[in-house]
Amino acid sequence: MNRLHIRAALFATVSAHVFMAGQVHAQADGETATADEIIVNARRVEERLQDVPISISVVNQEQLTKANVFSSDDLGRVVPGLNVKGADSTSTFAIRGFSQELRTSAAVGTYFADVVAPRGGGISLQGGDGAGPGSVFDLQNIQVLKGPQGTLFGRNTTGGAVLLVPKKPTNKFEGYVEGSYGNYNMMRIQAVVNAPLASWARARIGVDRQTRDGWEHNVSGFGPKDFANVDYTAVRGSLVLDVAPTVENYTIISFYHSENNGTLPQLVRANSATFFGGLAQAQINRLIASGDRFQVEQKLPNPTLRATQFQVINTTKWLATDNLTIKNIMSYSSYRQDNRLDFFATNLPFPGTSGQAYASTSFSYNPDGYHTNDQKNFTDELQFQGTAVDNKLTYQVGLYYEHSTPGGVIASQSPSAGSKCLYGVAFTSLDTMRCASGSVTFNTGTIEFINMAAYSQATYAITDKLKLTGGVRITYDRSKGFSSGRTATFQGGGAYVGATIVGCALGYSAADNCQWTGRTSSTRPTWTANLSYSPSEDLMLYGTYSRGYRQGAVAPFAVAGRPIFDPETVDNYELGTKTSFRGAISGNLNFAAFYTKLRNQQIQVGLQNTNGVGNPTGSTATSIFNAGKSRMYGVEFDGNVRLAPFFRINASATYVNTLLQSITVPTSFPGYNVVIASALAGDPLPFTPKFGSNITGTLTLPVPETIGAVEFAATYRHASPYTTAASTATTVRASEVNQLDLNLDWRNVGGRPIDLGFFGTNMTNQFTRVGYLALFSSFGFDELNIGKPRFYGVRLKVRFDAGN
């Protein structure tokens, strides 16, 4: 393994739980809807799924419930081609080889109710930019759009977009209470009430609460006994007001709070000739001797991963004329995250201390009074949507503004690698650390983003069967960052003491009071051109060329390297078909083939000094360089067939071939004589299985209607191994996935509004590694992140309405 990971791995979260699953289809009242009935807003207007010339997967709330999906971590199990990198409040999405590097913006945009996910700041560790805990309850559906969506959704959708559509208040009094219980003491309760308040007002409120013990077993004796646990509460309220016959105002207020122990990796291989290798072997031996595949160790007495998000979204829609609708979408959000974890999950007693002290490797740690992420976000979008030329032309024009500002100064600090520190000390500041050697880099900083855009897209029906779509967007991005870096040491003459600040950290100047400020801006066009042909209402052929881009930004905590990086650009070419068939055997089959070119690719690069020129020997840093050029191509297939009234099959298959064609980095950098990229030319792109497939069979049991409706479903899913780091580390591959999920759903038990379900995921209890940290030649050990074990349980749902 090259030396990049000495610093890169201090921050990179590589837990990527990746599964492939087939497209699932919208349902109403427990029955599977036909393709004609699935309505999506992939082009910012409501359309029938089979009429939209985009590769889309749709899953609704009932499918999420049956598959035991309660967070974004699990979406990869039910959406084909969607990969999830990270876990809990740190998770982000990856599609077609596009994933998010540390300190960069998301490559796949996440939208809730037409509003992009709140940013977290991401100066030190990732947060925000995704769907946090409690986001996937009481939804109408989730729509996954594949390929660049830069015209209608804007920057940072180079891989695609994930749209979460919440259920909107209706004029009917109804609701439900649902409880679930499963292994690992999983307990979840949801409750939703929808109520008409007046002929012109209706409201909906819901709550989702879940706890579950962790499935990683900590045997170190320090901190909690388990990790990868769940503990969150989410609340959502919405109100629709018919202000006038042609004016509707729709407000959503949502909140979630999650606090758990985080997720840890396992040490799996040691290099006794390097750094911590000799110490790490004992921990590996304990893992092997235990026979427990989920055993982990760590040394923090007070680990936590805490996230809180608040958001208000207001949408006003005015039907100005029969041919023109004006819509304004405004939102405000705040996001905070605290991340205090033993990042490498090591338990290495320092030699000669009789187990009193440990050798520090790396912590992710925010001190008291600061957060790891702390950001406030405001967005406003004004849309004009209409038709013209005898309804042959449909168009939309929009203006967009986003301003993301720091909610407060964020900070990061922990003892340096190799520091000798006391066990059992819950340090929360420099003063409360207890170490006898080593140093601390104390970083504080903020980041601010401004994004503005103007866009237009139109579709013209050349004939009833042939349609041409074109769109363009001009986007301006600006970011500004501030940081302060100071170095502290332990000056106790061999005693265990707190840290004392002694000067500026690497890259910061005493003349500038150990502070740095930088800014960058860019203006880029994105566009799309699409031609679709529908020889019949059950067949559509389409071809698309689109341009997308991901913004550049300031990286305030990368001052020792290169703290500013530029945008990257994507060109995507796609051909596809959408077909439906009816009769005794009915269903739909969709196919897409794509080819994508990525330029100015943002790649993590490690810097190291081995000669003492410009910086002290051993100095390291990481930075984002626009160093890569890649290509991706592949095919996607999904469909469903109802073979009989009592039996249907859903299936999907994906093939994605990715290649980093070239990478250009300097042979040296001021203050560093060694430059090592996180990927090599010829590598596949990380976190992207080449093959994925799944098949689901659903059997409706022949029972009398008075008993209810009983369905049994079995899903088999497969994903090939994928890389997680540069090819110089031959072992850096996630596991092949072959798993089985089962679900039994009994709806309207005994003719009453009661639903009973039994669910199980990964029923064969396959052990998988879903991410790999290759530190063999740097820190002296390799680590892997482990996939989720078997989960099973039961759920009970009681529905009510005005008639019950």
C-alpha positions in Angstrom: 0.0 0.0 0.0 1.4 3.4 -0.8 1.9 6.1 1.8 -1.1 8.2 0.8 -3.2 6.6 3.5 -1.1 7.9 6.4 -3.3 11.0 6.2 -6.0 10.1 3.7 -7.4 7.4 5.9 -7.6 9.7 8.9 -10.7 11.1 7.3 -12.0 8.7 4.6 -15.1 6.8 5.6 -15.1 3.7 3.5 -18.1 1.8 4.9 -20.0 1.2 1.7 -22.9 -1.2 1.9 -23.6 -2.1 -1.7 -26.4 -4.3 -3.0 -28.2 -4.4 -6.3 -31.9 -4.8 -6.4 -34.7 -4.8 -9.0 -37.0 -2.0 -9.8 -40.1 -2.1 -7.6 -43.3 -0.5 -8.6 -45.8 1.9 -7.0 -48.7 0.4 -5.2 -52.1 1.6 -4.0 -54.0 -0.2 -1.3 -51.7 -3.2 -1.4 -52.1 -3.9 -5.1 -49.2 -3.6 -7.5 -49.8 -0.7 -9.9 -49.2 -1.1 -13.6 -46.6 1.1 -15.3 -49.4 3.3 -16.6 -50.2 4.3 -13.0 -46.7 5.1 -11.8 -46.4 8.9 -11.7 -42.9 10.5 -11.4 -41.6 14.1 -11.4 -38.2 13.3 -12.9 -38.5 16.3 -15.2 -40.0 18.6 -12.4 -43.6 17.9 -13.7 -45.8 14.9 -13.1 -45.6 12.4 -15.9 -46.3 8.7 -16.4 -43.1 6.7 -15.8 -43.1 5.0 -19.2 -43.3 8.4 -20.9 -40.1 9.8 -19.4 -37.0 9.2 -21.5 -34.7 8.7 -18.6 -33.4 5.6 -16.8 -35.4 5.7 -13.6 -36.1 3.3 -10.8 -39.1 3.9 -8.5 -39.9 2.4 -5.1 -42.8 3.4 -2.9 -43.4 3.3 0.8 -45.0 -0.1 0.9 -42.0 -1.7 -0.8 -39.7 0.1 1.6 -41.6 -1.2 4.6 -41.7 -4.8 3.3 -37.9 -4.7 2.6 -37.2 -3.4 6.1 -35.7 -0.2 4.7 -35.5 2.4 7.4 -32.5 4.5 6.3 -30.6 5.5 3.2 -28.0 2.8 4.1 -30.5 0.2 3.0 -31.7 1.8 -0.3 -29.0 -0.1 -2.2 -31.0 -3.3 -1.4 -34.1 -2.2 -3.2 -32.9 0.1 -6.0 -30.9 -1.2 -8.9 -27.6 0.5 -9.7 -27.7 2.6 -6.5 -24.7 2.2 -4.2 -24.4 3.6 -0.7 -21.1 4.9 0.6 -20.8 5.4 4.4 -23.5 4.8 7.0 -26.0 6.6 9.1 -25.7 10.5 8.9 -22.5 10.2 6.9 -23.9 8.2 4.0 -24.0 9.4 0.4 -25.0 7.8 -2.9 -23.0 6.5 -5.8 -24.4 5.7 -9.3 -22.5 4.6 -12.5 -19.1 5.0 -10.9 -19.7 8.5 -9.5 -18.9 8.7 -5.7 -17.9 11.4 -3.3 -14.3 12.0 -2.3 -13.5 13.6 1.1 -14.0 17.4 1.0 -15.8 17.4 -2.3 -19.6 17.9 -3.0 -21.9 15.0 -3.6 -21.8 13.4 -7.0 -25.4 12.2 -6.7 -27.9 14.9 -5.6 -30.4 14.0 -2.9 -33.7 15.9 -3.0 -36.6 15.9 -0.5 -39.8 17.5 -1.7 -38.0 19.1 -4.6 -35.3 20.6 -2.3 -31.6 19.6 -2.3 -30.3 17.9 0.8 -28.8 20.3 3.4 -25.1 20.7 3.2 -23.1 19.8 6.3 -19.9 21.8 5.6 -17.6 18.8 5.1 -14.4 20.6 6.1 -13.0 17.6 8.0 -15.5 14.7 7.7 -18.5 14.2 5.4 -22.0 15.1 6.7 -25.2 16.2 5.1 -25.7 15.9 1.3 -27.8 12.8 1.8 -30.9 11.3 3.3 -30.4 11.0 7.1 -32.1 8.7 9.6 -35.9 9.0 9.5 -36.0 10.3 6.0 -37.7 7.2 4.5 -40.9 7.0 6.3 -44.4 8.1 5.1 -43.2 8.6 1.6 -45.1 8.6 -1.7 -42.1 7.1 -3.4 -38.4 7.3 -4.0 -37.3 8.0 -7.6 -33.7 7.3 -8.6 -32.6 9.1 -11.8 -29.5 7.8 -13.4 -27.0 9.8 -15.4 -26.3 13.6 -15.3 -29.3 15.7 -14.3 -27.6 19.1 -14.5 -30.3 21.0 -16.5 -33.3 20.7 -14.1 -31.5 19.7 -10.9 -28.2 21.6 -11.2 -24.7 21.0 -10.1 -23.5 17.9 -8.3 -25.8 15.5 -10.0 -23.2 14.1 -12.4 -24.1 10.5 -11.4 -27.8 11.1 -11.0 -30.3 12.2 -8.4 -32.3 10.6 -5.7 -35.8 12.1 -5.2 -37.7 11.5 -1.9 -41.3 12.4 -2.4 -43.2 12.7 0.9 -47.0 11.9 1.2 -49.0 15.1 0.8 -51.9 15.9 3.1 -55.3 14.9 1.6 -58.9 15.9 2.4 -59.6 12.5 4.1 -59.3 11.8 7.8 -57.0 8.8 8.1 -53.8 7.5 9.6 -52.0 4.5 11.0 -49.8 3.2 13.9 -47.2 0.7 13.1 -44.9 -1.2 15.4 -41.9 -3.5 14.6 -39.8 -5.8 16.7 -36.8 -7.8 15.5 -33.5 -9.3 16.5 -30.8 -7.2 18.1 -33.7 -5.8 20.2 -34.9 -3.8 17.3 -37.9 -1.7 18.2 -39.6 0.8 15.8 -42.8 2.7 16.0 -44.4 4.9 13.4 -47.6 7.0 13.7 -49.2 9.2 11.1 -52.4 11.2 11.2 -53.9 13.0 8.2 -56.8 15.4 8.8 -58.8 17.9 6.9 -58.9 21.1 8.9 -61.4 23.0 6.6 -62.5 22.9 3.0 -59.4 24.9 2.2 -56.9 23.4 4.7 -55.5 19.9 5.4 -52.6 18.7 7.5 -50.5 15.6 8.0 -48.1 14.8 10.9 -46.0 11.7 11.5 -43.3 10.4 13.8 -40.7 7.6 13.4 -38.8 6.3 16.3 -36.3 3.4 16.3 -33.7 1.8 18.5 -31.6 -1.3 17.9 -28.6 -2.9 19.6 -25.3 -2.9 17.6 -24.1 -6.0 15.8 -20.4 -5.1 16.2 -19.1 -6.5 19.5 -16.5 -4.4 21.3 -14.3 -6.6 23.6 -11.7 -4.0 24.5 -13.3 -3.1 27.8 -13.4 0.6 26.9 -16.6 2.4 25.7 -19.9 0.7 24.9 -20.2 -3.1 24.4 -21.6 -2.7 20.8 -21.2 -0.5 17.8 -23.4 -0.1 14.6 -26.4 0.5 16.8 -29.5 2.6 15.9 -31.2 5.3 17.9 -33.1 8.1 16.2 -36.3 10.1 16.3 -37.8 11.8 13.2 -40.9 14.1 13.1 -42.6 15.6 10.1 -45.5 17.8 9.7 -47.1 19.2 6.6 -49.9 21.7 5.8 -51.7 22.5 2.6 -53.7 25.7 2.2 -55.9 26.5 -0.8 -55.3 30.3 -0.5 -57.4 30.8 -3.6 -59.0 28.6 -6.2 -55.8 28.8 -8.3 -53.2 29.2 -5.5 -51.9 26.4 -3.3 -49.4 26.8 -0.4 -47.7 23.6 0.8 -45.4 23.7 3.9 -43.3 20.8 5.3 -41.5 21.0 8.6 -39.2 18.1 9.4 -36.7 17.3 12.2 -34.6 14.3 13.1 -32.1 13.5 15.8 -29.8 10.5 15.7 -27.3 9.5 18.4 -25.4 6.2 18.3 -22.0 4.7 18.9 -20.9 4.8 15.2 -19.5 1.9 13.2 -16.0 0.5 13.4 -13.6 -1.4 11.1 -11.7 -4.6 11.9 -7.9 -5.1 11.8 -7.3 -8.0 9.5 -3.6 -8.0 8.4 -0.4 -6.8 10.1 3.0 -5.8 8.7 5.5 -6.4 11.6 8.2 -4.4 9.8 6.2 -1.1 9.7 5.1 1.4 12.3 2.2 -0.2 14.3 2.4 -3.6 12.6 4.0 -5.5 15.5 1.4 -4.1 18.0 -1.5 -4.7 15.7 -0.8 -8.5 15.3 -1.9 -9.2 18.9 -5.3 -7.5 18.2 -5.7 -9.6 15.0 -4.8 -12.8 16.9 -7.6 -12.0 19.4 -10.1 -11.6 16.6 -9.1 -14.9 15.0 -9.1 -16.8 18.4 -12.6 -15.4 19.3 -14.4 -17.0 16.3 -16.6 -13.9 16.3 -16.8 -12.4 12.9 -18.2 -9.2 14.2 -15.7 -8.6 17.0 -14.1 -5.1 17.1 -11.9 -3.2 19.6 -11.3 0.5 20.3 -10.1 2.7 23.2 -12.4 5.7 23.5 -14.5 5.8 26.7 -17.0 8.3 25.0 -17.5 7.5 21.3 -20.5 9.0 19.6 -22.0 9.8 16.2 -24.6 12.5 16.7 -26.6 14.3 14.0 -29.5 16.8 14.2 -31.3 18.3 11.2 -34.2 20.8 11.0 -35.8 21.9 7.7 -38.7 24.0 6.6 -39.9 23.8 3.0 -42.6 26.0 1.5 -44.0 25.6 -2.0 -46.5 28.0 -3.5 -48.1 27.1 -6.8 -50.2 29.5 -8.9 -52.2 28.3 -11.9 -51.9 31.7 -13.6 -53.7 30.6 -16.8 -54.8 27.3 -18.4 -51.3 27.1 -20.0 -49.0 28.6 -17.3 -48.2 27.5 -13.8 -45.9 29.6 -11.6 -44.2 27.8 -8.6 -41.9 29.0 -5.9 -40.0 26.5 -3.7 -38.2 28.0 -0.7 -36.4 26.2 2.2 -34.4 26.8 5.3 -32.4 24.1 7.1 -29.8 23.6 9.7 -27.5 20.6 10.1 -25.2 19.6 13.0 -23.0 16.6 13.4 -20.7 15.5 16.2 -18.2 12.7 15.3 -16.1 11.2 18.1 -14.8 7.9 17.0 -11.6 5.8 17.2 -11.3 6.0 13.5 -9.0 3.0 13.0 -10.5 1.0 15.9 -7.2 0.0 17.4 -6.4 -1.2 20.9 -2.6 -1.2 21.0 -1.0 -1.1 24.5 2.1 1.1 24.3 5.3 -1.0 24.9 6.8 -0.8 28.4 3.7 0.7 30.0 2.2 -2.5 31.4 -1.0 -1.8 29.6 -1.4 1.6 31.2 -1.1 3.6 28.0 -2.0 3.0 24.3 -0.3 4.0 21.0 -2.6 6.5 19.3 -3.5 5.8 15.7 -6.2 8.2 14.6 -9.4 9.7 16.1 -12.2 11.6 14.4 -12.9 14.1 17.2 -14.6 17.4 17.8 -13.8 19.1 21.1 -16.3 20.6 23.5 -17.9 23.8 22.2 -17.5 22.8 18.5 -19.1 20.4 16.0 -17.8 18.3 13.2 -20.3 19.7 10.8 -22.4 22.8 11.5 -24.2 24.5 8.6 -27.3 26.6 7.7 -28.8 26.5 4.3 -31.3 28.7 2.4 -32.6 27.9 -1.1 -35.2 29.5 -3.3 -36.3 28.4 -6.8 -38.8 30.1 -9.0 -40.3 28.0 -11.8 -42.5 28.9 -14.8 -44.1 25.8 -16.4 -46.5 25.9 -19.4 -47.6 24.7 -22.8 -47.9 26.5 -26.1 -48.4 25.8 -29.9 -51.6 23.9 -29.4 -50.0 21.9 -26.5 -47.2 20.6 -28.8 -44.7 22.5 -26.8 -44.2 22.1 -23.0 -41.6 24.2 -21.3 -40.2 25.3 -18.0 -38.0 28.2 -17.1 -36.4 28.6 -13.7 -34.2 30.7 -11.4 -32.3 29.2 -8.5 -30.5 30.6 -5.5 -28.7 28.7 -2.7 -26.7 30.2 0.2 -25.1 27.9 2.7 -23.5 29.6 5.7 -21.7 28.3 8.8 -23.8 27.8 11.9 -20.7 28.1 13.9 -17.0 27.4 13.8 -16.2 23.7 13.5 -13.1 21.9 14.9 -11.1 18.8 14.8 -8.4 17.6 17.2 -6.8 14.3 18.4 -3.4 13.1 19.5 -1.1 12.4 16.5 -0.2 8.9 15.4 2.2 7.3 17.7 1.4 9.4 20.8 1.6 7.6 24.1 -1.7 8.3 25.9 -3.5 7.0 29.0 -6.3 4.5 28.7 -9.7 5.4 30.0 -9.4 9.2 29.6 -12.5 10.8 28.0 -10.7 13.8 26.7 -12.9 16.6 25.4 -10.3 19.4 24.9 -6.6 20.0 24.8 -6.5 20.4 28.6 -8.2 17.1 29.3 -6.0 14.9 27.2 -3.5 12.8 29.1 -0.5 11.9 27.0 3.2 11.6 27.6 4.5 12.1 24.1 3.3 13.2 20.7 1.5 16.3 19.4 -2.0 17.5 18.5 -3.1 19.6 15.5 -6.0 21.8 16.5 -8.0 22.9 13.5 -11.0 25.2 13.4 -12.7 26.6 10.4 -15.8 27.5 8.4 -17.0 27.3 4.8 -19.7 29.2 2.9 -21.3 28.3 -0.5 -23.3 30.4 -2.9 -25.0 28.7 -5.9 -27.1 30.6 -8.5 -28.5 29.4 -11.8 -30.9 30.1 -14.6 -32.3 27.3 -16.7 -34.8 26.4 -19.4 -36.0 23.1 -20.9 -38.7 22.4 -23.5 -40.2 19.4 -25.3 -41.7 19.8 -28.7 -43.9 17.2 -30.3 -42.7 17.1 -33.9 -45.4 14.5 -34.5 -47.6 12.6 -32.1 -44.9 9.9 -31.9 -41.7 11.9 -32.2 -40.6 14.4 -29.5 -37.5 16.5 -29.2 -36.3 17.8 -25.8 -33.6 20.4 -25.2 -32.5 22.2 -22.1 -29.6 24.4 -20.8 -28.6 25.7 -17.4 -26.0 28.3 -16.5 -24.7 27.9 -13.0 -22.5 30.1 -10.9 -20.8 28.6 -7.8 -18.8 30.4 -5.2 -17.2 29.1 -2.0 -15.2 30.8 0.8 -13.3 29.1 3.5 -11.6 30.1 6.7 -9.4 27.9 9.0 -7.0 28.2 11.8 -4.3 25.6 12.6 -2.2 25.3 15.7 0.1 22.6 17.0 0.1 21.5 20.6 2.5 19.2 22.4 2.5 17.3 25.7 5.2 19.0 27.9 5.1 16.9 31.0 8.6 15.5 31.0 7.3 12.0 30.5 4.2 12.5 32.7 0.7 12.2 31.3 -0.5 15.8 30.9 -2.8 17.9 28.7 -1.6 19.5 25.5 -0.1 23.0 25.3 -0.2 25.1 22.1 3.3 25.8 20.9 2.9 27.3 17.4 1.2 27.1 14.0 0.3 23.9 12.4 1.9 22.8 9.1 0.9 25.1 6.3 -0.1 28.0 8.5 2.0 31.1 9.0 2.7 32.8 12.3 2.6 36.1 10.4 -1.1 35.4 9.6 -1.8 34.4 13.2 -2.0 30.8 12.1 -5.0 31.6 10.0 -5.9 31.1 6.3 -8.7 32.4 4.1 -9.4 31.5 0.5 -12.2 31.6 -2.0 -13.0 30.3 -5.5 -15.8 30.7 -8.0 -16.8 29.1 -11.3 -19.5 29.5 -14.0 -20.4 26.5 -16.1 -23.1 25.6 -18.6 -24.9 22.2 -18.5 -27.3 21.0 -21.1 -29.3 18.0 -22.4 -30.7 17.0 -25.8 -33.1 14.1 -26.2 -35.0 12.5 -29.0 -37.8 10.0 -28.2 -40.0 8.0 -30.6 -43.1 6.1 -29.5 -44.5 4.0 -32.3 -47.2 2.9 -29.9 -48.4 3.8 -26.4 -46.6 0.7 -25.1 -43.2 1.3 -26.7 -40.7 4.2 -26.5 -37.2 4.5 -27.9 -35.0 7.4 -26.9 -31.5 8.8 -27.2 -29.9 11.4 -25.0 -26.7 13.5 -24.8 -26.2 15.5 -21.7 -23.5 17.6 -20.0 -23.1 17.8 -16.2 -20.6 19.2 -13.8 -19.6 19.0 -10.2 -18.5 22.2 -8.5 -15.0 23.0 -7.3 -14.6 24.5 -3.9 -12.3 25.6 -1.1 -10.9 23.0 1.3 -9.9 25.0 4.4 -8.4 22.0 6.3 -6.1 21.2 3.4 -3.9 24.3 3.8 -0.8 22.3 4.0 -1.4 21.0 0.5 -3.7 22.4 -2.2 -6.7 24.0 -0.5 -8.6 24.9 -3.7 -9.8 22.6 -6.5 -11.7 23.2 -9.7 -15.0 21.7 -11.1 -15.1 18.4 -13.1 -17.1 17.9 -16.3 -19.1 15.0 -17.5 -20.5 14.1 -21.0 -23.0 11.3 -21.1 -24.6 9.4 -24.1 -27.5 7.1 -23.5 -29.9 5.0 -25.6 -32.9 3.3 -24.1 -36.2 1.6 -24.5 -39.4 1.4 -22.4 -42.0 -1.3 -23.2 -45.2 -2.4 -21.7 -47.4 -5.4 -22.6 -51.0 -6.3 -21.5 -53.2 -9.3 -21.5 -53.2 -12.5 -19.6 -49.5 -11.9 -19.1 -48.7 -8.3 -18.4 -45.8 -6.2 -17.3 -43.1 -3.8 -18.6 -39.4 -4.1 -19.6 -37.0 -1.2 -19.6 -33.4 -1.1 -21.0 -30.7 1.6 -21.1 -27.2 1.7 -22.4 -24.8 4.5 -21.6 -21.3 5.8 -22.2 -19.8 8.6 -20.1 -16.6 10.6 -20.2 -15.4 12.4 -17.1 -12.7 15.2 -17.2 -10.9 17.2 -14.6 -11.7 14.4 -12.1 -11.4 15.4 -8.5 -9.0 12.8 -6.9 -7.6 12.6 -3.4 -3.8 13.0 -3.5 -1.3 12.4 -0.6 1.8 14.5 -0.1 4.8 13.5 2.0 8.2 14.9 2.9 11.1 12.4 3.2 14.1 14.8 2.7 13.4 17.6 5.1 13.4 20.3 2.4 10.6 22.9 2.8 8.9 20.9 5.6 10.1 18.7 8.4 10.9 15.1 7.4 7.7 13.0 7.8 5.3 15.8 7.1 2.2 14.7 5.3 -1.0 16.2 3.9 -3.9 15.4 1.6 -5.5 17.5 -1.1 -8.0 17.2 -3.9 -6.4 17.5 -7.3 -8.2 17.8 -10.7 -6.0 15.0 -11.9 -8.1 12.3 -13.5 -9.8 11.4 -16.8 -12.2 8.5 -16.7 -14.8 6.7 -18.8 -17.7 4.6 -17.8 -20.1 2.5 -19.9 -22.7 -0.1 -19.2 -26.3 -1.4 -19.5 -29.2 -1.4 -17.1 -32.3 -3.6 -17.4 -35.3 -3.9 -15.2 -38.8 -5.1 -15.5 -41.7 -7.0 -14.1 -44.0 -9.7 -15.4 -47.4 -10.8 -13.9 -47.6 -14.4 -15.0 -50.9 -15.0 -13.3 -53.2 -13.1 -10.9 -51.4 -14.8 -8.0 -47.8 -14.6 -9.2 -45.5 -11.9 -10.5 -41.7 -11.5 -11.0 -39.6 -8.4 -10.7 -36.0 -8.6 -12.0 -33.1 -6.3 -12.8 -29.5 -6.6 -14.0 -26.8 -4.0 -14.3 -23.3 -4.0 -15.9 -21.0 -1.0 -15.3 -17.5 -0.9 -16.7 -15.4 1.9 -15.3 -11.8 2.9 -16.0 -9.5 5.7 -14.8 -7.9 6.3 -18.1 -5.2 8.7 -17.0 -4.0 10.6 -14.0 -1.7 13.6 -14.0 -0.2 14.8 -10.7 3.1 16.7 -10.2 6.2 14.6 -9.3 6.7 17.0 -6.3 4.9 19.7 -4.5 6.2 22.7 -2.6 7.4 21.2 0.8 6.8 17.6 -0.3 9.0 15.4 -2.5 6.6 12.5 -2.7 3.1 12.8 -4.4 0.9 9.7 -4.4 -2.7 9.6 -5.7 -5.4 7.4 -4.3 -5.9 5.7 -7.6 -3.7 4.6 -10.5 -4.3 4.8 -14.3 -6.0 1.5 -15.3 -7.9 1.2 -12.1 -11.7 0.8 -12.0 -13.5 3.5 -10.1 -14.1 2.6 -6.5 -17.4 1.5 -4.9 -18.8 0.3 -8.2 -19.6 -3.4 -8.7 -19.3 -4.4 -12.3 -22.2 -6.8 -12.3 -25.4 -6.7 -10.2 -28.7 -8.5 -10.5 -31.7 -9.5 -8.6 -34.9 -11.4 -8.9 -38.0 -11.2 -6.8 -40.9 -13.6 -6.9 -44.2 -12.6 -5.2 -46.9 -15.2 -4.6 -50.4 -14.2 -3.6 -51.8 -17.0 -1.5 -55.3 -18.3 -2.4 -57.2 -17.4 0.7 -60.8 -16.1 1.1 -61.2 -12.4 1.1 -62.7 -12.6 4.6 -59.3 -13.7 5.8 -57.4 -10.9 4.1 -54.7 -10.7 1.4 -51.6 -12.8 2.0 -48.4 -12.3 -0.1 -45.1 -14.1 0.2 -42.0 -12.6 -1.5 -38.5 -13.9 -1.9 -35.6 -11.7 -3.3 -32.2 -13.0 -4.4 -29.6 -10.4 -5.1 -26.1 -10.5 -6.3 -23.3 -8.0 -6.7 -19.7 -8.6 -7.9 -16.7 -7.5 -5.8 -15.6 -3.9 -6.2 -12.4 -2.0 -5.5 -12.1 0.6 -2.7 -8.5 1.8 -3.2 -5.6 1.9 -5.6 -4.7 -1.3 -7.3 -1.2 -1.5 -5.7 -3.0 -3.1 -2.7 -4.3 -6.3 -4.3 -6.5 -7.2 -1.4 -8.5 -4.0 -1.5 -11.8 -5.5 -2.8 -15.2 -5.6 -1.2 -17.0 -9.0 -1.0 -19.2 -10.6 -3.6 -22.8 -10.4 -2.4 -25.2 -13.3 -2.7 -28.1 -12.8 -0.3 -31.7 -13.8 0.1 -34.5 -11.6 1.6 -37.9 -13.0 2.6 -41.2 -11.2 3.4 -44.6 -12.4 4.4 -47.3 -9.7 4.3 -50.9 -10.3 5.6 -53.0 -7.3 4.8 -56.6 -6.7 6.2 -56.3 -9.5 8.8 -59.8 -11.0 9.2 -61.3 -8.3 7.1 -60.1 -5.5 9.5 -57.8 -2.6 8.8 -54.9 -4.5 10.4 -51.7 -5.6 8.6 -49.3 -8.1 9.9 -45.9 -8.8 8.4 -42.8 -10.9 8.8 -39.5 -9.8 7.3 -35.9 -11.1 7.0 -32.9 -9.7 5.2 -29.7 -11.6 4.4 -31.3 -14.8 5.6 -28.3 -16.9 4.8 -26.3 -14.6 7.2 -23.6 -14.0 4.6 -20.5 -12.3 6.0 -19.3 -9.5 3.8 -16.7 -6.8 3.8 -18.0 -3.7 2.2 -14.9 -1.4 2.4 -11.2 -1.9 2.9 -8.5 0.4 4.3 -5.2 -0.7 3.0 -2.6 0.7 5.4 -0.2 -2.3 5.3 2.9 -0.4 4.1 2.1 2.9 6.0 0.5 2.2 9.4 1.4 -1.5 9.3 -2.1 -3.0 9.1 -5.1 -3.4 6.9 -8.7 -2.9 7.9 -12.1 -3.8 6.6 -15.6 -2.5 7.2 -18.0 -5.4 7.6 -21.5 -5.7 6.1 -24.7 -6.1 8.0 -25.7 -9.5 9.4 -29.0 -11.2 9.2 -32.0 -9.1 10.4 -35.5 -10.4 10.9 -38.6 -9.4 12.7 -42.4 -8.8 12.8 -44.4 -5.7 12.2 -48.0 -4.8 13.0 -49.9 -1.9 11.5 -53.3 -0.6 12.4 -54.9 1.7 9.9 -57.9 4.0 10.6 -60.1 6.5 8.7 -63.4 8.2 9.2 -65.2 5.0 8.5 -63.4 2.9 11.2 
